[in-house]
Amino acid sequence: MVITTMDYLTIALPKGKLFSLSADLFAKIGYTAEGLSEKSRKLVISNEEKKIKFIITKTADVPTYVEYGAADIGVIGKDVLMESGQDVYELLDLGFGRCHLMMAVPRQQKRADLASYAHTRVATKFPHIAERFFNSKGMQMEYIKLNGSIELGPIVGLSESIVDIVETGATLRENNLEEIVPIMDATARLIANRVSFRLKFDRIHQMVEDLRYILESEVKK
């Protein structure tokens, strides 16, 4: 018998803080694979019995793998999903990885109102989300894309402000930065390739319902 990709359900999991939470959640509905670990040297790990494949990839790449069909399903933060603009189905709010996107400035340079920051530079990993937000406020800004240590921007004079993800606010405080306006809340989301969702509907739908049951059960505890 010839086994094709249609026989498998391929799931993209992001490296980093969402990996173990995602893997643990899938394990609760029986979606597991021997050796599934963020530290694995294997980037594709399969469960041949259940016809499941897990792809382990950088967080920012998950929506791309899903949109182009290299993965049927993926787990990704809402912030990364919105920034990517990839054309995928958003199936389920998984509830974990909670954080929020905000604008922050050096505490000693805080201004009286948001509009007074117009025409200044903002450092961010999320230029598309930031631009949509500031455009909605009628503000033109200069966006400087950074991939790490966003807080460094204002400290070294690269920018007047930052737009970044915050969980506890500890890093802001340690670098004498202060949040001045929230932009959006974000949690992990389950996404699907549009074609896969149609062709593998029964299997994906059942998986979503099983995950939903687990998540709702945990909320009731």
Secondary structure, DSSP 8 states (H G I E B T S, - for coil): ----GGG-EEEEEESSHHHHHHHHHHHTTT---TT--TT-S-SEEEETTTTEEEEEE-GGGHHHHHHTTS-SEEEEEHHHHHHHT---EEEEE---S-EEEEEEEEGGG--SSGGGGTT-EEEES-HHHHHHHHHHTT---EEEE-SS-TTHHHHTTS-SEEEEEESSSHHHHHTTEEEEEEEEEE-EEEEE-HHHHHHTHHHHHHHHHHHHHHHHHHHH-
